[in-house]
């Protein structure tokens, strides 16, 4: 957390980079402080206000739920796969105006925080936006995500052929990559130092330490193995990045259960007088749930962790085809389960995907 003092009032407030589902604290202390007013304005122009009274010379507020309300999850699926680079809705600059009340005096603090729609592990020294290894598949839509603290240029090297991608300003960005199968590895490097990695540590008040990358590769993207009739999933991970994986598809399971009541009709004849016996009644409704098992065979430890983020993500989509050259997705849900990560160098990742509810007639 950052800290500043003015007119005998001390404010502790979030770092320049924050996460909407981690604690977002504002703490005001000082002799004679009686309260504070807060205004938060998102990139959509909406302003949220709140007030707090002081107790014993200090007051605080936790604003994470306010921050979360600035994000509109209805827009998360609106990705433009025709654009080379696109600023996503996963990050948002929030402008704060905090007024500390000290008797008849008002002490004003103005600051801003760039918030990510995500969460970091507490006390785990987890790195955000760090070097990583991704996978891309020929013939499937794919983007990789980056956080840019300032304008920068990315160099995407296909084999030995470099391509420059301009990232113009602060934000979480999606960069399109089309794999044609001619090379097995792509390298992504940062030219101007705008890409920074941040390490989360709550030892000292939920601090993010941002460091520029060392010279070298920022992201490595490997060509994935072909999968026949596979299941291609897209999800948003805890860092606010879109991830993709082409899974091996298992045997579909179709679970059918009774739902509702059994209706017995005592009015209709119970014999075959009219050529139909309807008096025995019917089940009012049946319920059907389709489950698709998926597997990523023999993945390493980092990839297993990445795929576990899919299993816990509230936003998972399945590719179902194309329309007018554009990919079409349907929302699916990973089945809640326990995932055991072994100490083996390579292991299979297995999950069950719940398909959208099957609409069935009812009486």
RAURPE-V51902 format. One record per pair of residues at least 4 apart in sequence whose ideal C-beta (glycine too) atoms are under 8 Angstrom apart, sorted by the first residue. I is the first residue (numbers start at 1). J is the second residue. D is the distance in Angstrom with one decimal. If there is no record, write none. Layout:
I,J,D
I,J,D
This chain:
1,12,5.1
1,13,6.4
1,14,6.1
1,15,6.5
1,25,7.1
1,204,7.9
1,205,4.2
1,206,6.0
1,207,6.5
2,12,7.2
2,13,5.5
2,14,7.1
2,15,5.9
2,16,7.9
2,111,7.6
3,10,6.6
3,11,7.0
3,12,5.0
3,13,7.7
4,10,7.4
4,11,5.5
4,13,7.7
4,109,6.8
5,9,6.8
5,10,4.6
5,11,7.5
6,11,7.8
6,107,5.5
6,109,7.0
7,102,7.1
7,105,6.7
7,107,4.8
8,30,5.1
8,31,6.3
8,32,7.5
8,102,7.2
9,28,6.3
9,29,7.5
9,30,4.0
9,33,6.1
9,100,4.6
9,102,6.1
9,107,4.6
10,28,7.2
10,29,5.1
10,30,5.7
11,26,7.2
11,27,7.2
11,28,5.5
11,98,6.6
11,100,7.0
11,109,5.1
12,25,7.2
12,26,7.4
12,27,4.3
12,29,8.0
12,205,6.9
13,25,7.9
13,26,5.4
13,27,7.7
13,96,7.3
13,98,7.5
13,109,7.4
13,111,6.1
13,113,7.8
14,18,4.5
14,24,5.8
14,25,7.2
14,26,7.8
14,113,4.9
14,206,7.5
15,113,7.3
15,206,8.0
15,207,6.6
15,208,4.5
16,112,7.9
16,113,6.4
16,114,6.4
16,149,7.8
16,208,7.7
16,210,7.4
17,113,7.3
17,114,5.6
17,116,7.3
17,128,7.6
17,147,7.9
17,149,7.8
17,198,5.5
17,208,5.1
17,210,6.7
18,22,7.0
18,24,6.0
18,67,7.5
18,113,4.8
18,114,7.2
18,115,4.9
18,116,7.2
18,208,7.5
19,115,6.8
19,116,5.1
19,118,5.2
19,119,5.3
19,120,5.6
19,200,8.0
20,24,7.5
20,64,6.3
20,67,4.6
20,68,4.8
20,71,6.6
20,115,5.1
20,116,6.7
20,117,5.4
20,118,7.0
20,119,7.7
21,64,6.6
21,68,7.0
21,117,7.9
21,118,6.5
21,119,3.7
22,64,7.1
22,119,5.4
22,120,5.9
22,122,7.8
22,200,7.8
22,206,6.7
23,62,6.3
23,64,6.4
23,206,5.9
24,62,6.5
24,63,4.8
24,64,4.3
24,67,5.5
24,113,7.9
24,115,7.7
25,60,6.2
25,61,7.5
25,62,5.8
25,63,7.8
25,206,7.4
26,36,7.8
26,38,6.6
26,60,6.3
26,61,5.1
26,63,6.5
26,96,7.8
26,98,6.4
27,58,7.0
27,59,7.8
27,60,4.3
28,33,6.0
28,36,5.1
28,54,7.5
28,58,6.4
28,59,5.5
28,60,7.0
28,98,7.3
28,100,5.0
29,33,6.7
29,57,6.3
29,58,4.0
30,57,6.4
30,58,7.5
30,100,7.2
30,102,6.7
31,57,5.8
32,57,7.1
32,102,4.9
32,103,5.6
33,54,4.8
33,57,5.5
33,58,6.4
33,59,6.8
33,100,5.9
33,101,6.9
33,102,5.4
34,53,7.1
34,54,5.2
34,101,4.9
34,102,6.8
34,103,7.0
35,51,6.4
35,52,5.9
35,53,4.6
35,54,5.2
35,59,6.1
35,100,8.0
35,101,4.6
36,51,7.0
36,52,5.4
36,54,7.5
36,59,5.6
36,61,7.6
36,98,6.0
36,99,6.3
36,100,5.0
36,101,6.3
37,49,7.0
37,50,7.7
37,51,5.1
37,98,7.3
37,99,4.4
37,101,7.3
38,49,6.7
38,50,5.1
38,51,7.4
38,52,7.7
38,61,6.4
38,63,7.2
38,96,6.9
38,97,7.4
38,98,5.2
38,99,7.8
39,47,5.7
39,48,7.4
39,49,5.1
39,96,7.1
39,97,4.4
39,98,7.8
40,47,6.8
40,48,4.9
40,49,7.8
40,63,6.6
40,66,5.8
40,67,7.4
40,70,7.9
40,94,5.6
40,95,7.2
40,96,5.7
41,45,7.0
41,46,7.1
41,47,4.6
41,48,7.9
41,94,6.9
41,95,4.6
41,97,7.9
42,46,5.4
42,70,3.6
42,92,5.7
42,93,7.9
42,94,5.6
43,70,7.5
43,92,5.1
43,93,5.7
43,94,7.9
44,70,6.9
44,72,7.8
46,70,6.9
48,66,5.0
48,69,7.1
50,61,6.4
50,63,7.6
50,66,7.3
52,59,4.6
52,60,7.2
52,61,5.1
53,59,6.4
54,58,6.0
54,59,4.1
54,101,7.8
55,59,6.7
63,67,5.9
64,68,6.3
65,69,6.7
66,70,7.6
67,94,6.3
67,115,5.3
68,117,7.8
70,92,5.5
70,94,6.4
70,115,7.5
71,89,6.7
71,92,6.5
71,117,4.9
72,76,8.0
72,89,6.8
73,315,7.1
75,89,5.0
76,89,6.0
76,90,7.7
76,236,6.5
76,315,5.8
77,317,6.6
77,329,6.4
78,89,7.7
79,86,7.0
79,88,7.5
79,143,6.9
79,174,6.5
79,242,7.1
80,86,5.3
81,141,4.8
81,143,7.3
81,176,6.4
81,326,6.9
81,327,6.1
82,326,8.0
83,176,6.6
84,165,6.3
84,175,7.1
84,176,5.4
85,165,5.5
85,166,7.1
85,167,6.2
85,173,5.8
85,174,7.0
85,175,5.2
85,176,7.3
86,143,7.9
86,173,6.8
86,174,4.9
86,176,7.9
87,169,7.9
87,171,4.5
87,172,7.1
87,173,5.7
87,174,7.9
88,145,7.2
88,171,7.6
88,172,5.1
88,173,6.7
88,174,5.3
88,240,7.7
88,242,7.4
89,117,7.6
90,116,6.4
90,117,4.9
90,118,7.4
90,145,7.5
90,172,4.5
90,236,6.9
90,240,3.6
90,241,7.2
91,114,6.1
91,115,6.9
91,116,5.4
91,117,7.3
91,147,7.0
91,171,5.4
91,172,3.6
91,240,6.3
92,114,7.3
92,115,5.5
92,117,7.8
93,112,5.8
93,113,7.7
93,114,5.2
93,115,7.9
93,170,6.9
94,112,6.4
94,113,5.5
94,114,7.6
94,115,5.6
95,110,7.8
95,112,4.8
96,109,7.6
96,110,7.0
96,111,5.3
96,112,6.4
96,113,6.9
97,108,7.0
97,109,7.6
97,110,5.6
98,108,7.4
98,109,4.5
98,110,7.9
98,111,7.9
99,106,5.2
99,107,7.1
99,108,5.4
99,109,7.8
100,106,7.2
100,107,4.3
100,108,7.9
100,109,7.1
101,105,7.8
101,106,6.2
102,106,7.6
102,107,6.0
114,149,8.0
114,170,6.3
116,128,7.6
116,147,7.4
116,172,6.6
116,239,6.8
116,240,4.3
117,236,7.4
117,240,4.9
118,236,7.9
118,237,7.2
118,238,4.8
118,239,5.1
118,240,4.2
119,238,5.3
120,124,7.6
120,126,5.0
120,128,6.4
120,200,4.0
120,238,7.1
120,239,7.9
121,126,4.5
121,200,7.2
122,200,7.9
122,202,5.2
123,201,7.5
123,202,5.5
123,203,7.3
124,200,7.4
125,199,5.8
125,200,7.0
125,201,5.7
126,199,7.3
126,200,5.1
127,197,5.4
127,198,7.2
127,199,5.3
127,200,7.8
128,147,7.1
128,197,6.6
128,198,4.6
128,199,7.6
128,200,6.6
128,208,7.6
128,239,5.6
129,146,6.9
129,147,4.3
129,195,6.8
129,196,6.8
129,197,5.0
129,198,6.3
129,239,7.2
130,197,4.3
131,197,7.6
131,213,7.2
131,216,8.0
131,217,6.7
131,218,5.9
131,219,6.8
131,220,7.8
132,219,5.9
132,220,7.6
132,302,7.4
133,219,7.7
133,220,4.8
133,221,7.7
133,222,6.6
133,302,6.6
133,303,7.4
134,144,5.6
134,219,6.4
134,220,7.3
134,221,4.8
134,222,7.4
134,243,7.5
135,221,7.0
135,222,5.3
135,223,7.5
135,224,4.3
135,244,7.7
135,245,6.9
135,303,7.8
136,140,7.6
136,142,4.7
136,177,5.9
136,179,4.5
136,186,7.3
136,221,5.4
136,222,7.4
136,223,6.2
136,224,6.4
136,244,7.6
137,142,7.2
137,179,6.6
137,223,7.4
137,224,4.5
137,226,7.5
137,227,7.7
137,232,7.4
137,244,7.8
137,246,4.7
138,179,4.9
138,180,6.6
138,181,4.3
138,223,7.0
138,226,7.4
139,179,8.0
140,179,8.0
140,232,5.5
140,244,7.1
140,246,6.4
140,319,7.0
141,244,7.8
141,319,7.3
141,327,4.6
142,176,7.4
142,177,5.4
142,178,7.4
142,179,6.9
142,244,5.5
143,174,4.2
143,175,6.1
143,176,5.3
143,177,6.9
143,242,5.8
143,244,7.9
144,174,7.5
144,175,5.5
144,177,6.3
144,188,7.1
144,219,6.0
144,221,6.5
144,241,7.7
145,172,6.3
145,173,6.9
145,174,5.8
145,175,7.7
145,239,7.7
145,240,7.3
145,241,3.3
145,242,5.8
146,154,7.0
146,167,6.9
146,172,7.5
146,173,5.3
146,175,6.6
146,195,5.9
146,218,7.8
146,219,7.6
147,171,7.7
147,172,5.4
147,173,7.7
147,195,7.1
147,196,7.5
148,152,5.4
148,167,4.7
148,169,7.2
148,170,6.3
148,171,6.0
148,172,7.9
148,173,5.9
148,194,4.9
148,195,6.0
149,170,6.0
149,194,5.9
149,195,7.6
149,196,5.1
149,210,7.0
150,169,7.4
150,170,6.4
150,192,7.7
150,194,4.3
151,166,7.7
151,167,6.6
151,168,5.3
151,169,5.7
151,192,7.2
151,194,5.8
152,167,4.9
152,190,5.9
152,191,6.5
152,192,4.7
152,193,7.1
152,194,2.8
152,195,5.8
153,164,5.5
153,165,7.0
153,166,5.8
153,167,7.1
153,190,7.7
153,191,4.0
153,192,5.8
154,164,7.3
154,165,4.4
154,167,6.2
154,175,6.6
154,188,5.8
154,189,7.1
154,190,6.3
154,191,7.1
154,195,7.6
154,218,7.6
155,162,5.0
155,163,7.2
155,164,5.8
155,165,7.7
155,188,7.1
155,189,4.8
155,190,8.0
155,191,6.0
156,162,7.1
156,163,4.8
156,164,8.0
156,165,6.1
156,175,7.4
156,177,6.8
156,186,6.1
156,187,7.5
156,188,5.4
157,161,6.9
157,162,4.8
157,163,7.6
157,186,6.6
157,187,4.3
157,188,7.6
157,189,7.4
158,162,7.9
158,163,6.9
158,182,7.7
158,183,5.5
158,186,5.7
159,182,7.3
159,183,4.2
159,185,8.0
164,191,7.8
165,175,5.7
167,171,7.9
167,173,5.4
167,175,7.9
167,194,6.7
172,240,5.6
172,241,7.4
174,242,6.3
175,188,7.9
177,186,6.5
177,221,6.4
179,186,7.9
179,223,5.8
181,223,6.8
183,223,7.1
184,222,6.5
184,223,4.6
185,220,6.6
185,221,7.1
185,222,5.6
185,223,7.1
186,220,7.4
186,221,4.1
186,222,7.9
187,217,5.0
187,219,7.7
187,220,6.2
187,221,7.8
188,217,7.0
188,218,5.0
188,219,4.0
188,220,7.6
188,221,6.9
189,216,7.2
189,217,5.9
189,218,5.4
190,194,6.7
190,195,4.0
190,213,5.6
190,218,5.1
193,212,4.7
193,213,7.4
195,212,7.8
195,213,6.0
195,218,6.1
196,210,4.6
196,211,6.4
196,212,5.5
196,213,7.2
197,210,7.2
197,211,5.9
197,213,6.5
198,208,4.5
198,209,6.6
198,210,4.7
198,211,7.7
199,208,7.0
199,209,5.1
199,211,7.4
200,206,7.6
200,207,7.8
200,208,5.9
201,206,8.0
201,207,5.4
201,209,7.2
202,206,4.9
202,207,7.5
203,207,7.5
213,218,5.8
224,245,8.0
224,246,5.9
227,246,5.1
227,247,7.3
227,248,5.6
227,249,8.0
229,249,5.9
230,246,4.7
230,247,5.8
230,248,6.0
230,249,5.8
231,246,7.4
231,247,4.6
231,248,7.9
231,249,4.9
231,292,6.2
231,294,5.0
231,318,6.4
231,353,6.9
232,244,7.0
232,245,7.5
232,246,5.0
232,247,7.6
232,318,7.0
232,319,4.1
233,244,7.0
233,245,5.7
233,247,6.5
233,294,7.5
233,310,6.4
233,316,6.0
233,317,6.9
233,318,5.7
233,319,7.6
233,332,7.5
233,353,7.4
234,242,6.1
234,243,7.2
234,244,5.3
234,316,7.3
234,317,4.6
234,318,7.8
234,319,7.1
234,329,6.5
235,242,7.4
235,243,5.7
235,309,7.2
235,310,4.7
235,313,4.3
235,315,6.1
235,316,4.4
235,317,7.1
236,240,6.7
236,241,7.2
236,242,6.0
236,243,7.7
236,313,5.8
236,315,4.5
237,241,5.4
237,242,8.0
237,243,5.3
237,306,7.1
237,309,4.2
237,310,7.6
237,313,6.5
238,309,5.8
238,312,7.9
238,313,7.9
243,306,6.4
243,309,7.1
243,310,6.9
245,296,6.2
245,307,6.5
245,310,7.0
247,294,3.6
247,295,6.1
247,296,5.7
248,294,6.8
248,295,4.6
248,296,7.3
248,297,6.4
249,292,6.4
249,293,7.5
249,294,6.2
250,292,7.1
250,293,3.3
250,294,6.6
250,295,6.4
251,293,6.8
252,290,6.3
252,291,7.0
252,292,5.5
252,293,7.9
253,290,7.3
253,291,4.3
253,292,7.8
253,293,7.2
253,352,7.9
254,288,6.4
254,289,7.6
254,290,5.3
254,291,7.7
255,288,7.1
255,289,4.7
255,290,7.8
255,291,6.7
256,286,6.0
256,287,7.0
256,288,5.0
257,286,7.2
257,287,4.8
257,288,7.9
257,289,7.9
258,283,5.8
258,285,8.0
258,286,6.5
258,287,7.4
259,284,7.6
259,285,4.6
259,286,6.1
259,287,3.9
259,362,8.0
260,283,7.0
260,284,3.4
260,285,3.8
260,362,6.5
260,363,8.0
261,284,4.9
262,281,5.9
262,282,7.4
262,283,5.5
262,284,6.8
263,281,5.3
263,282,5.7
263,283,7.7
263,284,5.4
263,363,6.1
264,279,7.7
264,280,7.3
264,281,3.6
265,278,5.8
265,279,5.5
265,280,7.9
265,281,5.6
265,282,7.9
266,279,6.8
267,279,7.7
268,278,4.0
268,279,4.5
269,273,5.0
269,274,6.3
269,277,7.3
269,278,7.6
269,279,6.0
270,277,6.4
270,279,3.8
270,280,6.9
271,277,6.7
272,276,7.2
272,277,5.7
282,363,5.9
283,363,7.9
284,362,6.0
284,363,5.0
285,360,6.9
285,361,7.9
285,362,3.7
285,363,6.9
286,360,5.6
287,360,7.0
288,358,4.1
288,360,6.0
289,354,6.6
289,355,7.6
289,357,7.4
289,358,7.1
290,354,7.7
290,355,4.1
290,358,6.3
291,335,6.7
291,352,5.1
291,353,7.0
291,354,5.9
291,355,7.1
292,352,7.2
292,353,4.6
292,355,6.3
293,350,6.9
293,351,7.5
293,352,5.4
293,353,7.7
294,350,7.4
294,351,5.6
294,352,7.6
294,353,5.8
295,348,5.7
295,349,6.8
295,350,4.9
295,351,7.9
296,303,7.3
296,307,5.8
296,348,6.9
296,349,4.3
297,348,5.1
298,346,4.3
298,347,7.0
298,348,6.4
299,303,3.9
299,304,5.3
299,307,6.8
299,346,6.6
299,347,7.0
299,348,7.5
299,349,5.6
300,304,6.9
300,345,6.9
300,346,6.1
301,305,6.7
301,341,7.5
301,345,7.8
302,306,6.5
303,307,6.3
303,349,7.7
304,308,6.5
304,341,5.8
304,347,6.6
304,349,5.5
305,309,7.1
305,341,7.8
306,310,7.6
307,311,7.0
307,349,4.6
307,351,7.6
308,312,6.5
308,339,5.7
308,341,7.7
308,349,7.7
309,313,6.0
310,316,6.3
310,334,6.5
310,351,7.3
311,334,4.6
311,337,7.3
311,339,6.2
311,351,5.3
312,334,7.5
313,334,7.4
315,331,8.0
316,331,7.2
316,332,5.5
316,333,6.6
316,334,6.1
316,353,7.7
317,329,3.9
317,330,6.6
317,331,5.8
317,332,6.8
318,329,6.5
318,330,5.4
318,331,8.0
318,332,4.8
318,353,7.1
319,327,5.8
319,328,7.4
319,329,5.9
320,328,5.4
320,329,6.7
320,330,5.1
321,327,7.8
321,328,5.4
322,326,6.4
322,327,5.8
322,328,6.4
323,328,5.4
330,356,6.3
331,356,6.8
332,353,5.2
332,354,6.4
332,355,6.1
332,356,6.9
333,353,7.3
333,354,4.4
334,351,5.6
334,352,7.2
334,353,6.1
334,354,7.3
335,351,7.1
335,352,3.9
335,353,7.1
335,354,5.4
337,351,7.1
337,352,6.8
339,349,7.7
339,351,7.6
341,347,7.4
342,347,5.3
